[in-house]
């Protein structure tokens, strides 16, 4: 229908040591009433397929460790974890 069932925000970022780009996925949101229907997976699959079609091989998604719902989701769709830490500045 006309209800928004999810959204995703991502940015292509040029790499500093090569001519390649990486995909930084900033936000994936599916309202609670639409979760567990494959919408998040479909959004991610579509985005990753489009990125690969553009030659982008690396996608990064920052997730707070205590957000177990997100951690479990990204693991379930094939994401691999990294030991990289993010630093925030005010």
ROLONU-870478 format. One record per atom (N, C-alpha, C): y, z, x; residue number from 1. Coordinates in steps of 0.1 Angstrom, whole numbers. Each point is the difference from the previous one (the first is absolute). Example, Ala and Ser with C-alpha at 12.3 -4.5 7.8 and 13.67 -1.06 7.14 Angstrom:
BEGIN
-57_78_132_1 $
12_0_-9_1 $
12_0_9_1 $
11_-7_-4_2 $
11_0_9_2 $
11_8_-8_2 $
END
This chain:
BEGIN
-12_0_8_1 $
12_0_-8_1 $
12_0_9_1 $
11_7_-5_2 $
12_0_7_2 $
2_13_8_2 $
-10_8_1_3 $
1_12_8_3 $
-3_-2_14_3 $
8_6_9_4 $
-3_-1_14_4 $
-12_9_4_4 $
-10_-5_6_5 $
-12_7_3_5 $
-1_4_14_5 $
9_-4_8_6 $
0_3_15_6 $
9_-8_7_6 $
3_4_13_7 $
9_-7_8_7 $
-3_3_15_7 $
4_-9_8_8 $
-2_2_15_8 $
12_-5_7_8 $
4_7_10_9 $
12_-4_9_9 $
-5_-1_14_9 $
2_-11_6_10 $
-4_-2_14_10 $
10_-9_7_10 $
0_1_14_11 $
9_-7_8_11 $
-7_-6_11_11 $
3_-13_4_12 $
-5_-6_12_12 $
9_4_11_12 $
-6_5_11_13 $
7_4_12_13 $
-4_-8_12_13 $
9_-6_7_14 $
-3_-7_12_14 $
-5_10_11_14 $
-10_-4_8_15 $
-5_8_10_15 $
9_-2_12_15 $
1_11_9_16 $
9_-1_11_16 $
-6_-7_12_16 $
-13_0_1_17 $
-7_-5_12_17 $
-7_-13_-2_17 $
2_-6_-12_18 $
-7_-13_-3_18 $
8_-7_-11_18 $
-4_-12_-3_19 $
7_-8_-11_19 $
-6_4_-14_19 $
-9_9_0_20 $
-6_4_-13_20 $
8_9_-8_20 $
-4_1_-13_21 $
6_10_-9_21 $
-11_10_-4_21 $
4_12_-5_22 $
-9_9_-6_22 $
6_3_-14_22 $
-8_5_-9_23 $
4_3_-13_23 $
1_15_-2_23 $
11_5_-3_24 $
2_14_-3_24 $
1_3_-15_24 $
-10_6_-5_25 $
-1_3_-14_25 $
7_13_-3_25 $
11_0_-6_26 $
8_12_-2_26 $
-4_8_-12_26 $
-4_-7_-11_27 $
-2_7_-12_27 $
-10_-7_-9_27 $
-10_6_-5_28 $
-9_-5_-10_28 $
0_10_-11_28 $
3_-4_-12_29 $
1_10_-11_29 $
-7_-6_-13_29 $
-8_8_-6_30 $
-6_-4_-13_30 $
1_13_-8_30 $
6_-1_-12_31 $
2_11_-9_31 $
-14_6_-3_31 $
0_13_-2_32 $
-13_7_-2_32 $
-8_-6_-11_32 $
7_-4_-11_33 $
-8_-5_-12_33 $
-6_-14_3_33 $
3_-6_12_34 $
-6_-13_3_34 $
-9_1_13_34 $
-1_12_5_35 $
-8_1_12_35 $
-15_0_-4_35 $
-8_-3_11_36 $
-15_-1_-2_36 $
-4_-12_-8_36 $
9_-11_0_37 $
-3_-12_-7_37 $
-1_-12_10_37 $
2_3_13_38 $
0_-11_10_38 $
13_-6_3_38 $
11_5_-6_39 $
13_-6_2_39 $
5_2_14_39 $
-1_12_5_40 $
4_2_14_40 $
-8_-9_10_40 $
-13_0_-2_41 $
-8_-9_8_41 $
4_-14_-1_41 $
3_-5_-12_42 $
4_-14_-2_42 $
13_-3_7_42 $
10_10_-1_43 $
13_-2_6_43 $
-2_-1_16_43 $
-8_9_5_44 $
-2_0_15_44 $
-8_-13_4_44 $
-10_-4_-7_45 $
-8_-11_3_45 $
9_-13_0_45 $
8_-1_-10_46 $
9_-12_-2_46 $
10_0_12_46 $
6_12_3_47 $
10_0_11_47 $
-6_-3_13_47 $
-12_6_3_48 $
-7_-2_13_48 $
-4_-15_1_48 $
-5_-6_-11_49 $
-3_-14_1_49 $
12_-9_3_49 $
11_3_-7_50 $
12_-7_3_50 $
5_1_14_50 $
-1_12_5_51 $
4_3_14_51 $
-9_-8_10_51 $
-13_0_-3_52 $
-9_-7_9_52 $
3_-15_0_52 $
3_-5_-12_53 $
3_-14_-2_53 $
13_-4_9_53 $
8_10_2_54 $
12_-2_9_54 $
-3_3_14_54 $
-12_3_4_55 $
-4_3_13_55 $
2_15_5_55 $
3_8_-10_56 $
2_15_3_56 $
-14_6_0_56 $
-4_6_11_57 $
-13_7_1_57 $
0_15_-1_57 $
12_6_1_58 $
1_14_1_58 $
8_6_-12_58 $
-5_9_-7_59 $
8_7_-11_59 $
-1_15_3_59 $
12_6_-2_60 $
1_15_2_60 $
5_6_-13_60 $
-7_11_-3_61 $
4_8_-12_61 $
2_15_5_61 $
12_5_-1_62 $
1_15_4_62 $
-4_8_-12_62 $
-9_10_2_63 $
-4_9_-10_63 $
0_15_5_63 $
6_8_-8_64 $
0_14_4_64 $
-15_6_-1_64 $
-5_7_10_65 $
-13_5_0_65 $
-4_8_-13_65 $
10_8_-5_66 $
-3_8_-11_66 $
-1_-8_-13_66 $
4_-13_0_67 $
-1_-8_-12_67 $
-14_-6_0_67 $
-9_9_-4_68 $
-15_-4_1_68 $
-3_-11_-10_68 $
7_-2_-11_69 $
-2_-11_-9_69 $
2_-13_7_69 $
12_-1_7_70 $
3_-12_7_70 $
-10_-2_12_70 $
-2_10_8_71 $
-10_-1_11_71 $
-13_-5_-5_71 $
-5_5_-11_72 $
-13_-4_-5_72 $
0_-15_-5_72 $
11_-3_-6_73 $
2_-14_-5_73 $
0_-10_11_73 $
8_2_11_74 $
1_-9_11_74 $
-14_-1_7_74 $
-7_11_2_75 $
-13_0_6_75 $
-9_-9_-9_75 $
0_2_-13_76 $
-9_-7_-9_76 $
2_-15_0_76 $
12_-4_3_77 $
2_-15_0_77 $
-1_-6_14_77 $
-5_8_10_78 $
-3_-5_13_78 $
11_3_11_78 $
9_8_-3_79 $
10_4_10_79 $
-6_9_11_79 $
4_-3_12_80 $
-4_9_11_80 $
12_9_4_80 $
-4_12_4_81 $
11_10_4_81 $
4_-2_14_81 $
12_5_3_82 $
6_-1_13_82 $
5_14_4_82 $
0_2_13_83 $
5_12_5_83 $
15_0_3_83 $
7_-10_-4_84 $
14_-2_2_84 $
8_10_-8_84 $
10_7_6_85 $
9_9_-8_85 $
13_-7_-3_85 $
5_3_-11_86 $
14_-5_-4_86 $
10_11_3_86 $
11_-3_5_87 $
11_9_2_87 $
11_-3_-10_87 $
5_10_-6_88 $
11_-1_-10_88 $
13_6_5_88 $
11_-7_-2_89 $
13_5_5_89 $
9_1_-12_89 $
8_11_-1_90 $
9_1_-11_90 $
12_-10_1_90 $
END
